[in-house]
Amino acid sequence: MKKNEAGSIPACYNGVHPALKASFGYSFIKAAMKFRTMLSQELEKHKLVTAHIGILKLLSLNGPASQIALGQDMGVDKASMVKFLDGLEKMKWVRRVPDKVDRRIKLVEITSKGAEGLKKVLDVHSTVTNEFLSPLSAKERQTLHEMLNKLT
């Protein structure tokens, strides 16, 4: 392997030293960071963050839920959940409504505007995912997904 003048980094160096690529942890975290950055950049165009996808998806699938339940389902603390919901509410993608049984509890529900927005956001997510996974074959993508599900 050809080295640079300093004698330590291969001449074929393209941003990540091969010694680091040999580490599973380094490669795994870098891949996750790359995907998150790609997705975040696209979501910013819609004034959204990645957590908004999860919130909208859960509300779309399960119907209205309390802020606490949404936070627990997503592994998000209360303060962050309030911030995420405030942003979606400002865009009129969700609304908070009193629970019919316990009016102290606020339920969050997706609006029709939010349901339409979710479709667009899922398209963005799919496009980014396909771009990120483009170096892999369909079988490799499926295997990777299965393996990640085993780890989570």
N, C-alpha and C positions, 0 to 999 in steps of 0.2 A: 504494500500500500504506500503510495507516494505521500510524503509529508510536506508541510509548508516550511518556510524559513526557520520558524521557531522549533521545528522538529517534532511537534506534538499533535497537531491537527492534520488529518489527511487532506490532501489537495482537493479531494472530491467532496469536501465538507459542504453541506447544503443547509446549514442552520441547526442541525442537531448532531452532536458528536456521536459516532457509533458506540462508544463506551456507554453513553447514556441510553441509547436505543436498546442496548442489551438488557436493561433493567425493566422488568414487567411493570413495576409501579410507575416509573417515569413515563413509559409509553402509554399506559392506561390513562394516567392523569392528563397527559398532553392531548390524547385523543378526545377525552371528555371536554377539556377546555376548548379545543378547536371547534367541536360541534356546538358547544354552548355559545361561543363567540359568533359563529356563523348564524345561528338561530337568533341570537340577541340583536345582531345588526339588522336582520330582516324585520324582526318584531318592532324595533325602534321606529321604523317607517310608519307603523300603525299605532304608535304611542302605547305599545304593550311591552310587558316583560314575560319571561318564560312561565312564571307562576300563574299568570292570567289564563294560559292555555289549560292548565290543570283545573283551575276553578271553574271555568266555563264548561269544560268537558264533564266534570262531576255533576254540575247543576243540570246539564243537558241530559245526562244519563239517569240521574237519580231524583231529579226534581228539587224543590226548595230544601235548603239545609241551614242549620244555624252556623254562625261564624265559627263557633267552637268546633262543631263537627267537621266543617271544611278544613280548619286548621289541623285537626287530628288526622284526617284522611291524607293530608298532604305533608304532614310533618313540619308545619309552619307555626311559629309562635304567634300569640294573639296580636301583638303590636304590628307585626309584619302583615298579618292577614287583614287587619283593619286598613292598613295603607293600600294593599292590593285591591281590596273591595272599594275603597274610596275612589281609586282611579277608574275602576270599571263602572261605578255608579255615576261618576262625573260624565263618562262617555255614554251613559244611559244603556249600558250593556247588561247591567244587573240592577235590581232594586231590593231594598230592605223592607220587609213587611212584618207586622206583628204576628206572632204565632197565635192561632185561634184558641189554643188550649191555655197557654201561659203567655199573656200579653207582655210580660217582661222580656221575653225572648224575641229577638229579631231573626227572622228567617231571611235568607238571601235567595232570590229567584232570578233566573235568566230572563231577559226581556226578548221580544221578537227581534229587536235590533241586535241583541247579543247573540241570539241563535244564528242570525245571518252572518254576523261578524265571525262567529266560531267556524263556520264553513270556510270562510276566506283564510282564517288563521291556520286551520288544519291543512289547507292547500299549501300555504307558505311552509308549514312544518314538513309536509311531505316532500316539497321541492328541495328544501335544505337537506333533509335526510338522504334523499336520492343523490344529491351532489356530494355529500360527505362520504357516502358509502360507495360511490362510483368505482373506486379501485377494486371492489369486491364483486365476485360473481353472485348470482341469485342464491346459490346454495351456501356460499360463505356468509352472506347476509343473514340467512335463516339460522345458520349454525351460531353465528355471533349473537343474535338475538336470544336464542335458546340458552346459550351459556350465560349471558348477562342476567337473564331471568332466574337462573339457578343461583347466581351470586347475590341477588337482591331479594 
